[in-house]
Amino acid sequence: MKIKRNKYKLKLSEIIEDEIKQNSLRERFPKSFKTHFNKIENKKIKYHKDFTSIPFVTIDGEDSKDFDDAVWSSNHNGLTTIMVAISDVSFFIEKNDPLDIEAKKRGNSFYFPDRVIPMFPELISNNICSLIPKKERACLIIEVQIKNYKILNFYIHRAKIISVARLTYNQVDKIYFNKIKEHENFELIQNLFKGYKTLERISASRNKINFSRNEFQIIQEVNEDFFFKRKEDLTSYKLIEEFMVLANETVAKYIKINKISSIYRNHEKPREEKIKELKKILKENNLYNNEKFKNQKDFNNVLNKINEKKIFLNDALLRTQAKAYYGNKNCGHFGLGLDYYTHFTSPIRRYSDLDVHRNLIDFVFNNNKNVHEEGLSEHLTSQEKKSDVIERNILEKACCLYIKNKNKKFFTGVIDGIESFGIFIKAFELPFSCLVRIKNRFDNLIERKRKNENDFKIGQKVSFKIKRNDIKSGKILGEKVKIIA
């Protein structure tokens, strides 16, 4: 499908629709699904344990509607108890029924600046299975007890809960750090942060790699105008991340020890060629100290030495990492420093998590062992990659559109790649990279040395001008590069 050119201005929605069509995403659900909804809506939660007295809360983004996780924590006499409640989607969606087959084909929900293509119909994802406040909901709960930063016990419950509040990341940070004691959930939030600090210390002890966040999001305005906003690095993001990692690791270890056939989330060590390139970049920036990068500690040592002037190196270290993938064999998670890992905490939006739920429930509560479906892990990895590519394409094309609409020509950035044909510059102001072609870089190097000047180096701050801006491909060419002293 060709992107239609608006007479006055190309729209972001047209870029999104073009990506959806080009990638053949399944947007609609069959009308026949309506016959299944009554059965699901009327299903009674009879045999789940009653955990409705525990004040769970959900913490999500401002626009979130599919709440698949809720959290709670307590701290008494040196004992920290953490509970992570995850929507029991498998209670409502039976394996191999039409809703399940469709969800499997999709693999995951697809999120866009102006819409969501959900894995399940909205009645399920945003209502029946969503942990909406004040509503009784079926869940799988991972309960973990920690003392002296060691896990003492863990329990798996199939239970019903009632979330007491739908909180946002911004709210939670504001309530906690501003000590808003009059807020009705202040004590709950305090306890969550105590639990988080315990988990953070455990993560540090195993050298979990702490990459800093430097991400942009597209904010849609009226009349299809939009702008880019840098995502805040809120502590509440890290809190939820640590709670979810705890649940995922606990389940992965359990299914491995009990030899349950299931899906693991693997992240392997960096490849040698990527480590070699990283060492070269670090040497050029005087940050290499004979690290081998065979363990997480070496990455954290470098990350701790990076200051504001060298923040671009965070991306260089991140690019060194292998891509995570789904597999039937457990290989651990290098980035998190874990021997066991899976995806369990998002069954509304990831089919991998729903599959893990079913395998766990069959073993723990039904004394059965499932036979893992051949090719499922590879399919889910492929769908995840598709989602990542679409997101990146939309971000790049939206940048091109924004630059054209605002008629911006000059930017500053940092050189983050050098090839024989040119240099790559990552812009500071917006989330795009551009290529500046150099016809004969080696002649350029000789001329610069004759003038006693330095050649371009990775990490140099530069100014540049936009030469060509192709919205259709999302590619930008630059020119007139000048090194900023």
N, C-alpha and C positions, 0 to 999 in steps of 0.2 A: 504493500500500500504506500502511495506517495503522500508525503505531508502536504496538506492543502495550504496554499498561501492565502491568508486573509488579505483582503484588499488594503487594509490599513496596518494590521499588526498580526503576526503569527501568534497563536495562543499556546500556552503551556499544555492545555488539555489535548491539543492536536498532537503534540509530541508524545504524550502519554498514550493516547489511543493508537498511534503508529507503532509504538513499542509492543503494546498488547497484541496487535494484529500480527506483527512480524514474528512474534514468538508463539503464536497460536495458543494463547492462554484461554482456558475455559472460563468464560465470564458468567454464564447463566447456568442455572440448575434446571433439570427436567420438571415439567409441571406435575408429573406423576409422583414427585417427592411429597406433595401435599397429603397424600394418603398415609404417609408414614408419620406425619407430624402429630396427628391426634393420638396415636399409640405412644409416642415419646412424651408428649405433654401430660398424658394421664398416668404415666408410670410412677408408682409410689415408692418412696425411699423407705423400705420396711426393715431391711436387715443390716443396715449400716449402724455402727456404734453411734451413740449420741454424744457429740462434742460441741453441742450448741451453746454450752455455758462458757466456752473459751472464747474470749474476745479477739478473734482474728480480724486483721485489716488487710485490704488490698492497697498496693502502692504502684501506680502506673503513670503514664504520660497524660497530659491534659486531654488529648483527643481519644484515648483508648476506650474501647467499649467491650472488648472480649477479655474479661478478667479470669485468667485460668490459674492464678496462684494467690494465696493469702498467707500471711505470716503472723507468728506470735512468739514471744520469748519471755522467760522469767529468770530471775537470778536470786537464789537463796542459799546462804551459808556456803558460798564458794561453788555451788552447783549451778551451772547454766543449762537451761532446757530450751531447746529451739524446736518449734513445730512449723513445718512447711506443708500447707494444704493445697493439693492440686486437684482441679476439677476432674471428677470421675466420668470422663466422656464415654468410656467403654461400657458404663452401666446403661447408657441410653442408645449407643450406636453398636449394633451387633456386627460381629465380624462377617464380612462378605455379603452384607445386605446392600441394597443400592446406594445408600448414603455413604457407606464405608468404601465401596468400590470407587465412587466418584472422588472421595477424599484422597484415596490412595493414588489415583491418577494425577491429582493436583500436587500432592506431596507436601505442600505448605501453602499458607496464605501469602498473597502478594500485596505489599503495601506501597501506595503511591501518594504524592502530595495532596491529591484531591479525591482519592477513593481507596477502597480496599476490595480486592477480589479474595473472598474468604475461602478457606478449605471446606467449611460447612456452611449451609444456608444461615442467614442472620438470625433466624428464630432460634437456632441451636447455639451459634457462636456468641451472639450478643444477649441471649436470654436464658434458655433452658440450662445450658452448661456454664454460663458466665456467673462468677461469684459476686452477684449483685448484692449490695448491702441490704440487710433486713430480710433476706430471702433464704429459706432453707435449701442447701445445696449438697449434693453427693460429692464426696472427695476421697482421694487417697492421701493419707497423711504420713509424712516421715517425721518421727520424733527422735531427737538426738539429745543425749545427756553428756555434758562436758565438765570435767573438773581438772584443774591445774593444766589446762590447755591440751588435755588428752580426752579422746572420746571413750566414755565408759560403756554406754549402752545405746542401742537404737531400736526403734520399734516401727513396724509398718501397720497402719490402721486403715480399714475401710470404714469411713465415718461420715456423718452429716454435720455440717457446720452452718452457722449464720454469721456472715461478715458484719461487723458493727459499723464499718466506715469504708468509703471509697476515697482514699487519699491520693494526692499527686506528689511527684518527687519534689516540686517546688514548695508545696505546703509542708512536707515533712522536714525539709531542711530549715525552712523558716521557723517552724514551731520549736525544733530542737535547738538550733543555734541562737535564737532570740529568747529562748527560755520562756515561751508563752505558757505559763503554768495554768492559766485559766482555761486553756483549750481542753475540751472533754477527753481528748486522746493523748494528752501530754505524757502521762505516766506510761501508757502503752508504747509510745514512741521512744521514751527514755530506755525502757527495757529492751526494745529492738536494737538500739544503738549499743547497749552493753553487750548484747549477743554479737553484734557486728564487730566490736573491738576484740572480742575473744576470737572470732573466726579470722579476723585480719591478722592477728598475731600468729595463729596457726599457719595461715597462708605464707606469711613472711618466713616462718621457720623452715618451710619446704622450698623457699626461693621461687614462689610464683612470680612470673615476669610481669612487672607493672608498667605497661605501656601507657603513656599519657594520652588522653583523648584530644583530638583536634579535628572535629567533624562539623560539617555544615548541614543544615536542613533547609528545605524550601518552605517558606511560609506563604500560603495562598491568601490573597486579599480579594476585595470585591472587584468585579469587572475583569476577573482573570489576571489582574496584576499580581506580582509576587516579588519576594525579596529573599535573600539568603541570610540566615542567622546562625552564628556559631553556637554549637550545642554547649550548654553549661556543664562543667565537670562537677556535678552535684554529688555530695557524699551519699545521699540516699540511693543514687544509682549503684554505688559500690556496695551499699548495704544489701540491696536486693540481689545483686550479683553474687555476693558471698553466701547468702542464704540458699540461692538456687544451686550454686556449685556444691554446697554441702549435701543437698538432697540428691543431685545427680551422681556424685561420687559414692554416696551411701548405697544407692540402688545398683550402680555398676559393680561395686565390690560384692554385693549380695548375689547378684545373678552370676557373677564369675565363680564365686566360691561354691555355689550350689549347682554349677554346671547347667544353668538354664539357657537354652538357645534363644538369643535375642540380639538386639542391635547395640553396638558400642559407638561412641563418638571418639575417634582417634585423631591425635595430633602428634606427628612424628618429629624427630630432631631435624634441624636444618641440614640441607645438602651441602656437600663440601665446596661446590663451586660458588654457592651463595655466601658461604663463610669467607671464602677467599676474596670475593668482591668487597665484602663488609670490612675486612681487615685493611684493604687498600684505602677505602674511604676514611676510616678512622686514623690511619697513618697520616693522610693528607691534612687532617684536622687536629693532629697532635693529641689524639685521645686513645691511641693503641698502647697497651701495656702487656703484650704477649698473651692475651687471652686466647684460648683455644675454641671457645664457644661450643663446647661439648656438653655443657650443663647450664642450668638457668642462672646460676650465680654470676657467671661471666657477663651475661646480658644485663643483669641488674647493676653490676659494678659500673658498666659503661653508662647505663641510663642515669645513674646517680651522679655522674660527672658532667652530664649535659646541662648547660645553663641556657638562659633565654636566647643567647646569641647563636647557640648551636642546636636549637630545638628541632630543626629539620632532620637531625640525625635520628630522632625517634622514628621517623618514617623509614630511614635506611635500615634500622634494626628490625622494624616490623616487616619489611619486604623480604628479609632473610628467612622469615618463618615459613614452614611448610603449610599447605592448605589442610584444614581439618576435613575429615570425611567420615562417612558411616561405613561400618564393617561388621561382619559376624564374629570376627576375632578381636579380642581386646589387645590394644597396643599402648594404652595409656595416653596421657595428655601432657606433652612436653611443656607447653606454655604455662599451664596451671601447676606443673610439678606433681602430677598425680599418676599413680600406677593404674588406676581404674577410672573410667569416665563414660557416661552415656548422656542422652537427652531424655529427660523424664518430666520436666516442669512445664511444658507448653503443649498439651495434647489437643487444644482447640485449634492451634495454628500450625502444628508440625505433626505429620503422620508418624514419624519416627518415635515420638514420645507416646503416642497412642499405642503403637505396637509394643513398646516396652511395658506400658501399663498392663496390657492383656497378658503378656508373658509372665509378669510378676504376679498378677491376680490369680492366674491359673495354678501357679505353683504354691503360693502362700495360702490361698483360701479354698482352692478346689483340688489340691494334691495332684495336679496334672502338669505335664511338661509339653509345651508346644513344640512343633517342628518348625524351624524358621523358614520363611518363604524365600526360595531361591531368586536372587536378582533384586530383591527389594532394597537392600542397602545401596546398591549402585544406582537404582532409579531415584532414590531420595537424594543422594549426593548430586545427581544430575539436575534435579529440580531446584535444589538449593543454589547451585552454580548459576542456573538460568535466572533466578531471582536476583542474585548479586550482579550479574551482567546487566540486567534491565535497569536496576537501580543506578549503576554507574553510568550507563548510557543516558538516562534521563537527566542525571546531574550534569553531565558534560554538555548535553544539548541545551539544557535550561541556562547554563552559564553563557553559552553562545548567544542565546536569545536575549538574555538580560543585558549583555554587553552591547548588542546591536540596538536594543530599545533605548538604552541609556546613552548610546553613542560614546562610550568610553574607549579611549585609545591607549592611554599610558598606565602602566602598572609597575609594581615592584615585586620581586620574588627572590627565590634562591635557586641556584643551579643544583639540580638533584640527579643529573645524568649527563654523560658525555659519550658521544659516539663519533666515528670518523666523519659522518655526514653532518653533524651538528650537535647542539646542546639542548637539553630539556630543562625548562624552568618551571618551578612550582610557584604560582602566584600567592601572595600573602592575603590580598583583599577578598578574593573569591576562590571557590574550590575547583580550580582548573590548572592544568599544566599545558605548556605550549612548546613547540619545537622551533628553534631558530637555526635555520640551515647555514652552514659555513661551507662555501664552495671548496676550499682547500685548507683544511684546518692546519695541516703541517706547514704550509707556506705562512699561514697566519702566525704559527708558533715561532718560526724563524724570524719573521719581521718584528714580533714583540720582543724577542730576546735581543735583537739588534738595537732596539730602542730602550733596552734594559727594563722592559715591562714583564709582568707575569702573564702566563697563559691562563685561560679560564680553568677554574678548579671547582670540583663539587663542594658545595657549602658557601660559595661566594654569594653575597647579596648583590642583586643587579636591578637596574631599571630596564624596561623594554617597551616597545610599541607593538600594538596589534597590527599585523600586516594582512592577514586573511582570517576570516571567521566563518566557518562552514557549519551552519545550524543542522543541516541534514546529517552530517557525519559526526558532529560534535568535536571536530578537530580545529585547533587554532594554531596558526603560524605567527611567529613574532619576528621582530627585526630591531635594529638600532639598540643593541644591548650595551649597557654601560655598567661597569663595576662601581658599586657604592662603597666608598671608603669606610 
